């Protein structure tokens, strides 16, 4: 369940959404422009069973304080300072950052220098990946591969999001087809192809992840829908 809270930072009320157990890995979701933490309303419940999620609104956005321009310096440096104060106020020590287009500029400007914490990972995915798309398949595969397939609400584009011990992968422009009634999603990255089977002939709750290089199979892992 998502909860809604407010914390005071330098005299500003900073609104944030929180979900998931604090015993799980934390992801700090920093929204893009011109939007707010509302953009994560679908992503948060989809990940809350695996992660602890925090999504604040910057000053001047969403439900946070909106000081006039002569009362607040709306620069990337200043926003980064407020976010650093926010992280400290709610007691985050170790977490992953999820950055959008707008927050990439904050990152370059001051964000990573301002945050006195340990950053475990840096997720920098396109805004269309999870904020304007619906989750159509979530599966866990052998080798600790977690695969999510999303579909863009506007143009129907299929999106591939994967996490594994080897890193994270974000792909778009997927295709789908059906073989003997089993749906398969296919994504390409250079000479590599990723095939995600939604079920098997014997068990619709199972599936398979297949990875190809130059049309030769590199890996095949059994999966189960989550």
C-alpha positions as CSV (number, residue, x, y, z in Angstrom):
1,X,0.0,0.0,0.0
2,X,1.3,3.5,-0.9
3,X,1.4,6.0,1.9
4,X,1.6,9.8,1.5
5,X,3.7,11.9,3.8
6,X,5.2,15.3,4.2
7,X,8.5,16.4,5.7
8,X,9.9,19.9,6.3
9,X,13.2,20.8,4.6
10,X,14.6,24.3,4.9
11,X,11.1,25.6,5.6
12,X,9.6,23.8,2.7
13,X,7.0,21.1,2.9
14,X,8.3,18.2,0.7
15,X,5.5,15.7,-0.2
16,X,6.5,12.1,-0.9
17,X,5.0,8.7,-1.6
18,X,6.3,5.6,0.2
19,X,5.6,1.9,-0.3
20,X,7.2,-1.4,0.5
21,X,9.0,-2.7,3.5
22,X,12.1,-0.8,4.7
23,X,13.8,-4.2,5.1
24,X,14.0,-4.4,1.3
25,X,16.4,-2.6,-1.1
26,X,15.4,1.0,-1.4
27,X,14.8,2.9,-4.7
28,X,14.6,6.7,-4.7
29,X,12.3,7.7,-7.6
30,X,13.0,11.2,-8.8
31,X,10.5,12.5,-11.2
32,X,11.0,14.4,-14.5
33,X,9.7,17.7,-15.9
34,X,7.0,18.9,-16.0
35,X,5.4,16.3,-13.7
36,X,5.6,15.0,-10.1
37,X,5.7,11.8,-8.1
38,X,2.3,11.1,-9.6
39,X,4.1,9.8,-12.6
40,X,5.1,6.7,-10.6
41,X,1.6,5.9,-9.4
42,X,1.5,2.6,-11.5
43,X,5.2,1.7,-11.1
44,X,5.2,1.9,-7.2
45,X,2.5,-0.8,-6.6
46,X,4.1,-3.0,-9.3
47,X,7.5,-3.0,-7.4
48,X,6.4,-2.7,-3.8
49,X,6.5,-6.4,-3.1
50,X,10.3,-6.4,-4.0
51,X,11.5,-3.0,-3.0
52,X,11.2,-0.1,-0.6
53,X,10.1,2.9,-2.8
54,X,10.4,6.6,-2.0
55,X,9.1,9.2,-4.5
56,X,9.2,12.9,-3.5
57,X,7.9,16.0,-5.3
58,X,10.5,18.8,-5.8
59,X,9.7,22.3,-4.5
60,X,7.3,23.9,-7.0
61,X,6.0,20.5,-8.2
62,X,3.1,18.3,-7.2
63,X,2.0,18.6,-3.6
64,X,5.2,20.1,-2.2
65,X,5.6,23.8,-1.3
66,X,5.5,26.2,-4.2
67,X,7.5,29.3,-3.2
68,X,7.6,32.3,-5.5
69,X,10.7,32.8,-7.7
70,X,11.9,35.7,-5.5
71,X,11.7,33.4,-2.4
72,X,13.4,30.3,-3.9
73,X,16.3,29.8,-6.3
74,X,14.9,27.3,-8.8
75,X,18.2,25.9,-10.0
76,X,19.5,22.4,-10.4
77,X,22.0,23.0,-7.6
78,X,19.3,24.2,-5.2
79,X,16.9,21.4,-6.0
80,X,19.7,18.9,-5.4
81,X,20.4,20.5,-2.1
82,X,16.8,20.1,-1.1
83,X,16.8,16.5,-2.2
84,X,19.9,15.9,-0.1
85,X,18.2,17.4,2.9
86,X,15.1,15.2,2.2
87,X,17.2,12.0,2.0
88,X,18.9,12.9,5.3
89,X,15.6,13.8,7.0
90,X,13.9,10.5,6.3
91,X,17.0,8.5,7.2
92,X,18.0,6.9,3.9
93,X,21.6,5.6,3.9
94,X,21.8,3.0,1.1
95,X,19.6,3.1,-2.0
96,X,19.4,3.1,-5.8
97,X,18.6,6.2,-7.8
98,X,15.9,6.2,-10.6
99,X,16.6,9.3,-12.7
100,X,14.5,10.8,-15.4
101,X,15.4,13.4,-18.1
102,X,15.2,16.4,-15.7
103,X,17.1,14.7,-12.9
104,X,19.9,13.7,-15.2
105,X,20.7,17.5,-15.2
106,X,20.5,17.6,-11.4
107,X,22.9,14.7,-11.3
108,X,25.4,16.4,-13.5
109,X,24.9,19.7,-11.6
110,X,25.2,18.6,-8.0
111,X,23.0,15.7,-7.0
112,X,25.6,13.0,-6.6
113,X,28.0,15.4,-4.9
114,X,25.3,16.7,-2.5
115,X,24.0,13.3,-1.3
116,X,26.2,11.9,1.5
117,X,25.1,8.3,1.1
118,X,26.1,5.1,-0.6
119,X,24.5,4.7,-4.1
120,X,24.1,1.1,-5.0
121,X,22.9,1.6,-8.6
122,X,21.7,4.2,-11.0
123,X,18.6,3.4,-13.0
124,X,18.2,5.9,-15.9
125,X,15.3,4.8,-17.9
126,X,13.1,6.6,-20.4
127,X,10.1,8.3,-18.9
128,X,7.8,6.3,-21.2
129,X,9.1,3.0,-19.7
130,X,7.0,2.7,-16.7
131,X,5.1,6.0,-16.0
132,X,2.9,6.0,-19.2
133,X,2.9,2.2,-19.8
134,X,1.0,-0.8,-18.4
135,X,2.7,-3.9,-17.1
136,X,1.6,-6.9,-19.2
137,X,4.0,-9.6,-18.0
138,X,6.2,-10.0,-14.9
139,X,8.3,-13.1,-14.6
140,X,11.1,-14.5,-12.5
141,X,13.7,-16.7,-14.2
142,X,16.5,-19.0,-13.2
143,X,19.8,-17.2,-12.6
144,X,17.9,-14.4,-10.6
145,X,16.6,-12.7,-13.8
146,X,13.6,-10.6,-13.2
147,X,11.8,-9.6,-16.4
148,X,9.0,-7.1,-16.9
149,X,7.3,-6.4,-20.2
150,X,5.4,-3.1,-20.5
151,X,3.2,-1.6,-23.2
152,X,3.0,2.1,-23.9
153,X,-0.5,3.4,-23.4
154,X,-0.2,5.8,-26.3
155,X,1.5,4.1,-29.1
156,X,1.5,0.4,-28.0
157,X,5.3,0.1,-28.0
158,X,6.5,-2.9,-26.1
159,X,9.2,-2.3,-23.5
160,X,11.6,-4.7,-21.9
161,X,12.9,-4.1,-18.4
162,X,15.3,-6.7,-16.8
163,X,17.3,-6.9,-13.6
164,X,19.9,-9.6,-12.9
165,X,23.2,-10.1,-11.0
166,X,24.9,-9.1,-14.3
167,X,23.2,-5.7,-14.4
168,X,20.0,-4.1,-15.7
169,X,18.7,-3.8,-19.2
170,X,16.2,-1.5,-20.8
171,X,14.9,-2.1,-24.4
172,X,12.1,-0.8,-26.5
173,X,10.5,-1.5,-29.9
174,X,9.6,-5.1,-29.1
175,X,7.5,-7.4,-31.2
176,X,5.1,-10.2,-30.2
177,X,3.9,-13.3,-31.9
178,X,2.2,-16.5,-31.0
179,X,3.3,-20.1,-31.6
180,X,0.8,-22.9,-30.9
181,X,-1.1,-20.5,-28.7
182,X,1.9,-19.4,-26.6
183,X,2.8,-15.7,-26.8
184,X,6.4,-14.6,-27.3
185,X,7.9,-11.2,-26.9
186,X,11.1,-10.4,-28.9
187,X,13.5,-7.5,-28.3
188,X,16.8,-6.7,-30.1
189,X,20.0,-4.9,-28.9
190,X,22.6,-4.9,-31.7
191,X,23.6,-8.5,-32.4
192,X,21.6,-9.7,-29.4
193,X,18.0,-10.8,-29.2
194,X,15.9,-11.5,-26.1
195,X,12.9,-13.8,-26.4
196,X,10.5,-13.9,-23.5
197,X,7.9,-16.7,-23.7
198,X,4.6,-16.0,-21.9
199,X,3.8,-19.6,-20.7
200,X,4.5,-23.0,-22.2
201,X,2.3,-25.6,-23.8
202,X,2.0,-27.5,-20.6
203,X,1.8,-24.7,-18.1
204,X,0.5,-21.1,-18.7
205,X,2.2,-19.9,-15.5
206,X,5.6,-20.9,-16.6
207,X,7.7,-19.4,-19.4
208,X,11.2,-19.1,-20.9
209,X,13.9,-16.5,-21.4
210,X,16.1,-17.1,-24.4
211,X,19.1,-14.9,-25.3
212,X,20.6,-15.1,-28.8
213,X,23.8,-13.7,-30.3
214,X,24.0,-13.6,-34.1
215,X,21.1,-15.9,-34.2
216,X,22.8,-18.5,-32.0
217,X,21.4,-19.2,-28.6
218,X,23.5,-18.1,-25.7
219,X,21.2,-18.8,-22.8
220,X,17.9,-20.4,-22.0
221,X,16.3,-20.0,-18.5
222,X,13.1,-21.4,-17.2
223,X,10.7,-18.7,-15.7
224,X,7.6,-18.4,-13.6
225,X,5.1,-15.6,-13.6
226,X,5.2,-13.4,-10.5
